Amino acid sequence: MEIFQIVGIGIIATILIVILKQTRPEFAILVSVITGILIFMYILPHLAYVIDTISSLSSRVNVDFSYFNTLLKIIGMAYIVEFASQISRDAGQDSIAMKIELGGKVLIMVLAIPILLALLDLIIKILP
């Protein structure tokens, strides 16, 4: 199963990071970043499959593609923000990690406004 490969990469990287933090802490952060990128590259084909499947479903249900595109941007932004904040936490910079998360939340809200407005328009049309 593929999850064992991802978990294996994570455990090996964790052991390397623990060892490196004692002798060369600057390399520990580098190993963390490289591990995150490696895992992301490993799951990318699976993510593409999910996106294709959702896109196919949205075209069959006649959902406006701009909503689907916005949702994908929001999901992608959430993953990127989480990745960046975790790297900052690994480096011991909790305050920067919190600011990254705050920035991500604000930008996600900005992206979600058109969907929220469309939903409110739909509700107004349904109500007598």
N, C-alpha and C positions, 0 to 999 in steps of 0.2 A: 504494500500500500504506500501511496505517495506521502501520506502524513508522517510516516516513520522517517522518510528521507528529510523532510522539513524539520522534524523534531531532532533528528540526528545532527543536522547542520547547526541547529540552535544550541544543542548541548555542547557540541565540540567548540563552538564559538564562545560559549559561556565559560568553559574551562580555560580556554586560551585567554580570555579577558581577565579572569581572576588571577591567572599567573602573571600576565603582563602588567596588571595594575600595580603589582608589587615592585617590578623592576623598571618598566618603561610605560608609564601611564598614557603617554601620547599615542602609543601604538594600540592601546586598548580601545580607544575611541575609534580609531581607524578600522580595527577588526569588527567593531560593532556596526559601523556604516557599511562596510563591505558585505557583512553577513546579511544585513537588511536588504541590500541591493540584490544579492544572490538569491535570497528567498523570493523577493519580488519577481525577479526574472524567471524563477522556477514556476511561479503560479500564474504568470502572465497568459500563457495559452488557455488556462482554465478560466481566467477572467474574460478573455475574448469570447469563449464559448457562452458564458453567462450573458454577456452583452448582446451577442448575436441572437440568443434565444429570446431575451426580453424585447429586442428590436422586432423580431418576427411576431411575437405576441402582440406588440403594440400596433403593428400594421394590420393584423387580422381583426383587431377590436376597433379600429378606426380612432385611435387616440392621437391627438395632435403630436407630431414628432418633436416639436419644440419643447413640450413638457418632458418627454423622455430624455431629450438631450440635456435639459436642465437638471433632471434627476441624476443622470450619470455624472454631470459636473459636480454636483453636490456630494455624491458618494466618493468620487475621486478626490475631491478636496478634503473630505473628512479623513480618508486614509493617509493622504500626504501630511496633513496637520498632525495626525496621531504619530506618524513615523518621525516627523521632525521634532515633536515635543518629547518623544521617548529618547531620541538621540541627545537632546539637551539635558534630559534628566540623567542619562547615563554619564554625561560629562559633569554632573553635579550642579547644573544650572537650572534649578527648579523655577526660579523667577522668570527666566527667559522662556522656559517651557510653558508656563502659565500665560505669558503674553502671546506666544504663538497660538495657543488654544483659543484665547480671546479673539485674536484677529481672525482665526478660522471660523469661529462661531458667528462673528459679525458678517463676514463675507458670505457665509452660507445663508444667513437671513436675507441678505441683499439678493442673492440668487433665487431664494424661495418666494420672494414677494410676487412675481408674476403668477406663479401657481396659486398662491393664496388669493390673489385678486380674481382669478378665473373661478376658483372654488366658491368665493363669495358671490360672484355673478350668477353662478349656477344655482346656488341656494336661493338667491333673490328671485330668480325666474320660476323656481319650483313653488315658493310660498305664494299664497294668494294675495 
